[in-house]
């Protein structure tokens, strides 16, 4: 998987925002960090009563938009973290804390796309920025079995820093500080709402999937809050394995090939778990072996080119020139170049017209990314300011390129996998569900499968599951995939 450090702009919204898009926005980004502290405080928490038909029955719930103050070690307020919570009055229900990624993404995508009580369509072929931002009842919402708290990290949504630019980067815009303050936000919400006795779950999408295991272990080992389960959606789990830059490693090619093959099978209406099992067996076996043989065995390269061309649908001559090693950018660009279209890194079967079809390099943003920002932003701001009545003049950032550019990623390490192993080993009752879409190239599903296969069973192998559904990074935008995801998740919560 290629990230922001890659020369190709094939990056994940939820693992990393596209480099090219970030560059395009660079001249227009407002440097708000130095002036946020001069703004009036964000409004007090506001709650309204709402209802939605979920799972065939009407659910009445409280919708709350609020904030939690982030403080430094001396107790000084350094940030305001906003959240949206949906709670059903009554018995002490499970509560799920949801994070998106980026870094620089608000939680609106899991909220209005996946599991919140209302949804806005995005992430599928034909969706457009001008689509109506009217949210409708979400039949695949999880509110019928868990309360939901969607948290927007500093610099996203309406959340903001109260300190200067350099202090903001140090306190919020780096891997480790991000985990510490967000874990404290979860704890503060539990205390504020008297929910420490509730069952607790952490949900993270893409870079939120990097956050999930680390927040769970931080809560468990440092703050003193046990987590009952983790749900990792299209997670970015192991930067160390994916960004080592080793010329000897077959991993970058192994983790992406199955997703390219899945997209081709879907185009042929032949995508099934059985067909993908054959692709995975080839990838683990003959494909990896032929990659490592290199030029010492010319026949190996010929086999690679023939098999990869067949699996991906790319021109055999092109694949032969690449030695069977097809990078994500080339795949998305060349597959439909003759049609003047380009595929999305989040779902390669979702395409848009290429505004520069004769250029050697991609000069446009991602098709899905460009189509989803407008409807999700408009729908969320309308919900917060008009429906809930939480009035603010602050700007809402569904995706912040400024945050992504400022982020200190440090050296690639396997901290999420390490913390996942430790958290699961420490708590024999913790369950983990890792979910992906077959067609996702930003956070390919096969990387998670390979990682989980290397984990110890910890007494019960099925405690850490990987499920894959039709679709891409936001597979839940497909009605059937969202319903299957909900069924699998319900089992994690105890039915």
C-alpha positions as CSV (number, residue, x, y, z in Angstrom):
1,X,0.0,0.0,0.0
2,X,1.4,3.4,-1.0
3,X,1.0,6.3,1.4
4,X,1.6,10.0,1.3
5,X,5.3,9.5,1.0
6,X,4.8,7.8,-2.3
7,X,5.4,9.7,-5.5
8,X,2.1,8.5,-6.8
9,X,-1.1,10.1,-5.5
10,X,-2.9,6.8,-4.8
11,X,-3.5,7.4,-1.2
12,X,-6.3,6.7,1.2
13,X,-8.6,9.4,2.7
14,X,-8.7,7.3,5.7
15,X,-5.1,6.3,5.8
16,X,-3.6,9.3,4.1
17,X,-5.1,12.0,1.9
18,X,-3.9,12.2,-1.7
19,X,-0.6,14.0,-2.1
20,X,-1.7,15.6,-5.3
21,X,-4.9,16.9,-3.9
22,X,-3.1,18.2,-0.8
23,X,-0.7,20.1,-3.1
24,X,-3.6,21.6,-5.0
25,X,-5.1,22.9,-1.8
26,X,-1.8,24.1,-0.4
27,X,-2.2,27.7,-1.5
28,X,-5.7,28.1,-0.3
29,X,-5.5,26.4,3.2
30,X,-6.1,28.9,6.0
31,X,-3.6,28.8,8.8
32,X,-6.2,28.9,11.6
33,X,-4.1,27.5,14.3
34,X,-2.6,30.8,15.5
35,X,-6.0,32.5,15.7
36,X,-8.3,29.8,17.1
37,X,-7.7,30.9,20.7
38,X,-9.0,34.4,19.8
39,X,-12.3,33.0,18.8
40,X,-15.3,32.7,21.2
41,X,-15.7,29.3,22.8
42,X,-17.7,26.7,21.0
43,X,-21.4,26.4,22.1
44,X,-22.5,24.4,25.1
45,X,-23.7,20.8,24.5
46,X,-27.1,20.7,22.8
47,X,-29.5,17.7,22.7
48,X,-32.6,17.1,20.7
49,X,-34.9,14.1,20.5
50,X,-35.2,12.3,17.1
51,X,-36.3,9.0,15.7
52,X,-35.4,6.7,12.8
53,X,-36.7,3.5,11.4
54,X,-33.8,1.0,11.9
55,X,-34.1,-2.7,11.3
56,X,-37.8,-2.4,10.6
57,X,-38.7,-0.6,13.8
58,X,-38.8,3.0,15.0
59,X,-36.0,3.9,17.4
60,X,-36.3,7.0,19.5
61,X,-33.0,8.5,20.6
62,X,-31.3,11.6,21.8
63,X,-28.9,13.3,19.4
64,X,-26.3,15.4,21.1
65,X,-23.6,17.7,19.7
66,X,-21.0,18.7,22.2
67,X,-17.4,19.3,23.1
68,X,-14.8,18.0,25.4
69,X,-11.8,20.2,26.4
70,X,-8.3,18.8,25.7
71,X,-5.8,19.8,28.4
72,X,-2.0,19.6,28.7
73,X,-0.2,18.0,31.6
74,X,-0.7,21.2,33.7
75,X,-4.4,21.3,33.1
76,X,-4.4,24.2,30.7
77,X,-7.0,24.0,28.0
78,X,-5.3,23.5,24.6
79,X,-8.1,22.2,22.4
80,X,-11.9,21.7,22.0
81,X,-12.9,18.3,20.6
82,X,-16.4,18.1,19.2
83,X,-18.5,14.9,19.1
84,X,-21.9,13.8,17.9
85,X,-23.6,11.2,20.2
86,X,-26.7,9.1,19.6
87,X,-28.1,7.5,22.8
88,X,-31.3,5.6,23.4
89,X,-32.7,6.4,26.9
90,X,-33.2,3.5,29.2
91,X,-31.1,0.5,30.1
92,X,-27.3,0.8,30.3
93,X,-26.5,-0.1,26.7
94,X,-23.2,-0.7,25.0
95,X,-21.5,2.5,23.7
96,X,-19.3,2.6,20.6
97,X,-16.7,5.4,20.0
98,X,-16.1,5.9,16.3
99,X,-13.1,7.6,14.5
100,X,-12.3,8.1,10.9
101,X,-8.7,8.7,9.7
102,X,-6.8,10.8,7.2
103,X,-5.1,12.0,9.3
104,X,-7.4,15.0,8.8
105,X,-10.8,13.3,8.4
106,X,-13.8,14.0,10.6
107,X,-16.0,11.2,11.7
108,X,-18.8,12.1,9.4
109,X,-18.1,9.2,7.0
110,X,-18.9,6.5,9.6
111,X,-21.7,8.7,11.0
112,X,-23.6,9.6,7.8
113,X,-22.3,6.7,5.7
114,X,-22.0,3.6,7.8
115,X,-23.6,3.2,11.2
116,X,-25.4,6.4,12.3
117,X,-29.2,6.6,12.4
118,X,-29.2,8.8,9.2
119,X,-27.3,8.4,6.0
120,X,-26.2,10.3,2.9
121,X,-25.4,8.3,-0.2
122,X,-21.7,8.5,-1.3
123,X,-18.9,6.3,-2.5
124,X,-20.6,4.6,-5.4
125,X,-20.6,5.0,-9.2
126,X,-22.7,7.9,-10.3
127,X,-22.5,9.9,-7.0
128,X,-21.7,13.6,-7.6
129,X,-20.9,16.7,-5.5
130,X,-24.2,18.3,-6.5
131,X,-26.2,15.4,-5.1
132,X,-28.8,16.4,-2.5
133,X,-27.4,16.5,1.1
134,X,-30.6,15.3,2.6
135,X,-30.1,12.5,5.1
136,X,-32.6,9.7,5.3
137,X,-33.1,6.9,7.8
138,X,-30.3,4.3,7.7
139,X,-31.7,0.7,7.9
140,X,-28.1,-0.5,8.6
141,X,-27.5,1.7,11.6
142,X,-26.2,0.1,14.7
143,X,-28.3,2.3,17.0
144,X,-30.7,-0.6,17.7
145,X,-27.9,-2.5,19.6
146,X,-25.4,0.2,20.7
147,X,-25.2,3.9,21.5
148,X,-22.9,5.7,19.2
149,X,-20.3,8.5,19.8
150,X,-18.6,10.0,16.8
151,X,-15.4,11.9,17.7
152,X,-13.8,14.6,15.5
153,X,-10.0,14.9,16.2
154,X,-8.5,18.4,16.5
155,X,-8.5,20.2,13.1
156,X,-11.4,18.2,11.8
157,X,-15.2,18.8,12.0
158,X,-15.6,21.8,14.3
159,X,-12.8,20.6,16.7
160,X,-10.0,23.1,17.1
161,X,-6.7,23.9,18.8
162,X,-6.5,26.7,21.3
163,X,-2.8,27.1,21.0
164,X,-0.2,28.3,18.4
165,X,0.8,26.4,15.3
166,X,4.0,24.7,16.6
167,X,2.3,23.7,19.9
168,X,-0.6,22.4,18.0
169,X,1.6,20.1,15.9
170,X,3.4,18.8,19.0
171,X,0.2,18.2,21.0
172,X,-2.2,16.9,18.3
173,X,-0.6,16.3,14.9
174,X,1.6,13.3,15.5
175,X,1.0,9.5,15.9
176,X,1.6,9.1,19.6
177,X,0.1,12.4,21.0
178,X,-3.0,11.7,18.8
179,X,-3.6,8.4,20.6
180,X,-3.1,9.9,24.1
181,X,-5.4,12.8,23.8
182,X,-8.1,10.9,22.0
183,X,-8.0,8.1,24.6
184,X,-8.5,10.8,27.3
185,X,-11.5,12.2,25.3
186,X,-13.1,8.7,25.4
187,X,-12.5,8.5,29.1
188,X,-13.8,12.1,29.7
189,X,-17.0,11.3,27.8
190,X,-17.6,8.2,29.8
191,X,-17.2,10.1,33.1
192,X,-19.2,13.1,31.9
193,X,-22.1,10.9,30.9
194,X,-21.9,8.4,33.8
195,X,-21.2,5.5,31.4
196,X,-18.1,3.8,32.9
197,X,-20.2,0.7,33.7
198,X,-21.3,0.3,30.0
199,X,-19.7,-2.1,27.6
200,X,-17.3,-0.2,25.5
201,X,-16.3,-0.6,21.8
202,X,-13.9,1.2,19.6
203,X,-14.5,1.6,15.9
204,X,-12.0,3.0,13.5
205,X,-11.9,3.4,9.7
206,X,-8.6,3.5,7.7
207,X,-6.2,5.6,9.7
208,X,-8.9,5.3,12.3
209,X,-8.0,1.6,12.1
210,X,-4.4,2.6,13.1
211,X,-5.9,4.5,16.0
212,X,-8.3,1.8,17.1
213,X,-6.0,-0.8,18.6
214,X,-3.7,1.8,20.1
215,X,-6.6,3.7,21.8
216,X,-7.9,0.4,23.1
217,X,-4.5,-0.5,24.6
218,X,-4.0,3.0,26.0
219,X,-7.4,2.9,27.7
220,X,-6.7,-0.6,29.0
221,X,-3.2,-0.2,30.2
222,X,-2.8,3.5,31.0
223,X,-6.2,5.0,31.8
224,X,-7.9,2.1,33.4
225,X,-10.8,1.5,31.1
226,X,-11.4,-2.0,29.6
227,X,-12.6,-2.3,26.0
228,X,-15.0,-5.1,25.1
229,X,-14.4,-5.1,21.4
230,X,-12.7,-3.5,18.4
231,X,-14.2,-2.9,14.9
232,X,-11.6,-1.9,12.4
233,X,-13.0,-0.8,9.0
234,X,-10.7,-0.9,6.0
235,X,-7.8,-0.3,8.5
236,X,-4.3,1.0,8.0
237,X,-2.7,-1.5,10.4
238,X,1.0,-1.9,9.6
239,X,2.9,1.1,8.2
240,X,6.2,-0.8,9.0
241,X,5.3,-3.6,6.6
242,X,4.0,-1.4,3.9
243,X,6.4,1.5,3.9
244,X,9.8,-0.1,4.4
245,X,10.9,0.7,0.9
246,X,12.8,-2.6,0.7
247,X,13.6,-3.6,-2.8
248,X,13.6,-7.2,-1.7
249,X,10.1,-7.4,-0.2
250,X,7.3,-8.9,-2.2
251,X,4.7,-7.4,0.2
252,X,3.8,-4.2,-1.7
253,X,2.8,-6.3,-4.7
254,X,1.2,-9.2,-2.8
255,X,-1.2,-7.0,-0.8
256,X,-2.6,-5.2,-3.8
257,X,-2.9,-7.9,-6.4
258,X,-6.0,-9.6,-4.8
259,X,-7.9,-6.3,-4.8
260,X,-7.1,-5.7,-8.4
261,X,-8.2,-9.2,-9.3
262,X,-11.4,-8.8,-7.3
263,X,-12.3,-5.7,-9.3
264,X,-11.7,-7.6,-12.5
265,X,-13.9,-10.5,-11.3
266,X,-16.6,-8.1,-10.3
267,X,-16.6,-6.5,-13.8
268,X,-17.0,-10.0,-15.2
269,X,-19.8,-10.8,-12.7
270,X,-17.7,-13.6,-11.3
271,X,-16.7,-12.3,-7.9
272,X,-17.2,-14.9,-5.2
273,X,-15.3,-16.0,-2.0
274,X,-14.4,-19.2,-3.8
275,X,-12.9,-17.4,-6.8
276,X,-10.9,-15.1,-4.4
277,X,-9.6,-18.0,-2.5
278,X,-7.9,-19.2,-5.6
279,X,-6.4,-15.7,-6.2
280,X,-5.1,-15.6,-2.6
281,X,-3.6,-19.1,-2.9
282,X,-1.7,-18.0,-6.1
283,X,-0.6,-14.7,-4.4
284,X,0.8,-16.5,-1.3
285,X,2.5,-19.2,-3.4
286,X,3.6,-19.0,-7.0
287,X,3.3,-15.2,-7.3
288,X,5.5,-14.6,-4.3
289,X,8.0,-17.2,-5.4
290,X,8.3,-15.9,-8.9
291,X,8.7,-12.3,-7.7
292,X,11.7,-13.3,-5.6
293,X,13.3,-15.2,-8.4
294,X,13.6,-12.0,-10.4
295,X,15.9,-12.1,-13.5
296,X,17.5,-15.3,-12.4
297,X,14.6,-17.1,-14.0
298,X,13.2,-15.4,-17.1
299,X,10.4,-17.9,-17.3
300,X,9.3,-16.7,-13.8
301,X,8.9,-13.1,-15.1
302,X,6.9,-14.4,-18.1
303,X,4.6,-16.4,-15.8
304,X,4.1,-13.3,-13.6
305,X,3.2,-11.1,-16.6
306,X,0.8,-13.6,-18.0
307,X,-1.0,-14.3,-14.7
308,X,-1.1,-10.6,-13.6
309,X,-2.5,-9.5,-16.9
310,X,-5.2,-12.2,-16.8
311,X,-6.1,-11.4,-13.2
312,X,-6.2,-7.6,-13.6
313,X,-7.4,-7.1,-17.1
314,X,-4.4,-4.9,-18.0
315,X,-2.7,-5.0,-21.4
316,X,-0.3,-8.0,-21.5
317,X,2.4,-5.9,-23.1
318,X,2.2,-3.3,-20.4
319,X,2.4,-5.9,-17.6
320,X,5.4,-7.5,-19.4
321,X,7.2,-4.2,-19.4
322,X,6.5,-3.8,-15.7
323,X,7.9,-7.3,-15.0
324,X,4.5,-8.3,-13.5
325,X,4.8,-5.6,-10.8
326,X,1.8,-3.3,-11.2
327,X,1.7,-0.3,-9.0
328,X,-1.6,1.2,-7.9
329,X,-1.2,4.5,-9.9
330,X,-0.5,2.6,-13.2
331,X,-3.4,0.2,-12.6
332,X,-5.9,3.0,-12.0
333,X,-4.7,5.1,-14.9
334,X,-4.1,2.5,-17.6
335,X,-7.0,0.2,-17.1
336,X,-9.5,2.7,-18.7
337,X,-7.1,5.2,-20.4
338,X,-8.7,4.4,-23.8
339,X,-12.1,5.4,-22.4
340,X,-10.8,8.6,-21.0
341,X,-11.7,7.6,-17.5
342,X,-9.8,6.9,-14.3
343,X,-10.6,4.7,-11.3
344,X,-10.7,5.5,-7.6
345,X,-8.1,4.2,-5.2
346,X,-11.0,3.5,-2.8
347,X,-12.9,1.4,-5.3
348,X,-11.3,0.9,-8.6
349,X,-14.7,0.1,-10.3
350,X,-15.9,3.6,-9.4
351,X,-14.6,5.9,-12.2
352,X,-14.8,9.5,-13.4
353,X,-13.8,11.3,-16.5
354,X,-10.1,12.1,-16.6
355,X,-9.7,15.9,-17.2
356,X,-6.2,15.3,-18.5
357,X,-6.4,12.0,-20.4
358,X,-3.2,12.6,-22.4
359,X,-1.0,13.4,-19.5
360,X,1.7,10.9,-18.5
361,X,0.8,11.5,-14.8
362,X,-2.6,11.8,-13.1
363,X,-3.5,15.5,-12.6
364,X,-6.9,15.1,-11.0
365,X,-8.1,14.2,-7.5
366,X,-9.6,10.9,-6.6
367,X,-13.1,10.3,-8.2
368,X,-14.7,9.2,-4.9
369,X,-12.9,11.8,-2.8
370,X,-14.1,14.7,-5.0
371,X,-17.7,13.4,-5.0
372,X,-18.2,12.9,-1.3
373,X,-16.9,16.1,0.4
374,X,-19.8,18.4,-0.7
375,X,-22.8,16.2,0.3
376,X,-21.3,15.0,3.5
377,X,-20.1,18.5,4.6
378,X,-23.5,20.1,3.7
379,X,-25.5,17.3,5.4
380,X,-23.5,17.4,8.6
381,X,-23.5,21.2,9.0
382,X,-27.2,21.3,8.3
383,X,-27.8,18.6,10.9
384,X,-25.6,20.3,13.6
385,X,-26.7,23.9,13.1
386,X,-30.4,23.5,11.9
387,X,-31.7,20.2,13.4
388,X,-29.8,20.2,16.6
389,X,-29.5,24.0,16.9
390,X,-25.8,24.0,17.9
391,X,-25.0,27.4,16.4
392,X,-21.4,28.3,15.5
393,X,-19.7,30.5,13.0
394,X,-16.7,28.1,12.9
395,X,-15.9,26.3,9.6
396,X,-16.6,22.6,9.4
397,X,-13.7,20.5,8.0
398,X,-14.9,17.1,6.7
399,X,-11.4,16.7,5.3
400,X,-8.5,18.9,6.4
401,X,-5.6,19.0,4.0
402,X,-3.8,21.3,6.5
403,X,-3.9,18.7,9.2
404,X,-2.6,16.0,6.8
405,X,0.3,18.2,5.6
406,X,1.3,19.1,9.2
407,X,1.1,15.5,10.5
408,X,4.4,14.1,11.9
409,X,4.3,10.4,10.9
410,X,7.6,9.5,12.4
411,X,9.3,6.3,11.3
412,X,7.0,3.6,10.1
413,X,6.4,1.1,12.9
414,X,4.0,-1.7,13.6
415,X,2.5,0.0,16.7
416,X,-1.1,-0.9,15.8
417,X,-0.4,-4.6,15.4
418,X,1.8,-4.6,18.5
419,X,-0.9,-2.9,20.6
420,X,-3.6,-5.2,19.1
421,X,-1.7,-8.3,20.1
422,X,-1.1,-7.0,23.6
423,X,-4.7,-5.8,24.2
424,X,-6.2,-9.1,22.9
425,X,-3.7,-11.2,25.0
426,X,-4.5,-9.1,28.1
427,X,-8.2,-9.5,27.9
428,X,-9.6,-13.0,26.9
429,X,-13.0,-11.5,26.5
430,X,-12.1,-8.9,23.9
431,X,-13.4,-9.5,20.4
432,X,-12.0,-8.0,17.2
433,X,-13.7,-7.6,13.8
434,X,-11.7,-6.4,10.9
435,X,-13.7,-5.6,7.8
436,X,-12.8,-4.6,4.2
437,X,-14.2,-4.2,0.7
438,X,-12.7,-6.5,-2.0
439,X,-12.0,-3.6,-4.4
440,X,-10.1,-1.3,-2.0
441,X,-6.6,-0.4,-3.0
442,X,-6.0,2.3,-0.4
443,X,-6.0,-0.2,2.4
444,X,-6.1,-3.6,0.7
445,X,-7.9,-6.4,2.6
446,X,-5.2,-9.0,1.9
447,X,-2.7,-7.0,4.2
448,X,-5.1,-7.6,7.1
449,X,-5.5,-11.3,6.3
450,X,-1.7,-11.8,6.2
451,X,-1.3,-9.9,9.5
452,X,-4.0,-11.9,11.3
453,X,-2.6,-15.1,10.0
454,X,0.7,-14.3,11.8
455,X,-1.0,-13.6,15.2
456,X,-1.2,-16.2,17.9
457,X,-4.7,-17.7,18.5
458,X,-4.8,-16.4,22.1
459,X,-7.0,-19.3,23.2
460,X,-9.6,-18.9,20.4
461,X,-8.6,-18.0,16.9
462,X,-12.0,-16.6,15.9
463,X,-11.7,-13.8,18.5
464,X,-9.9,-11.8,15.7
465,X,-11.9,-12.1,12.5
466,X,-11.5,-10.7,9.0
467,X,-14.6,-10.3,6.8
468,X,-14.6,-9.0,3.3
469,X,-17.6,-7.6,1.4
470,X,-18.4,-6.4,-2.1
471,X,-17.3,-2.8,-2.6
472,X,-14.3,-0.7,-1.8
473,X,-13.0,1.3,1.1
474,X,-16.5,2.6,1.9
475,X,-18.1,-0.8,1.1
476,X,-20.9,0.1,3.5
477,X,-22.2,2.6,0.8
478,X,-23.6,-0.6,-0.9
479,X,-26.9,-1.6,0.8
480,X,-26.2,-5.3,0.8
481,X,-22.6,-4.9,2.1
482,X,-23.8,-2.6,4.8
483,X,-26.4,-5.1,6.0
484,X,-23.8,-7.9,6.0
485,X,-21.4,-5.8,8.0
486,X,-24.2,-5.1,10.5
487,X,-25.0,-8.8,10.9
488,X,-21.3,-9.6,11.6
489,X,-20.9,-6.7,14.0
490,X,-24.0,-7.7,16.0
491,X,-22.4,-11.0,16.7
492,X,-19.4,-9.2,18.2
493,X,-21.7,-7.3,20.5
494,X,-23.3,-10.6,21.7
495,X,-26.2,-10.9,19.3
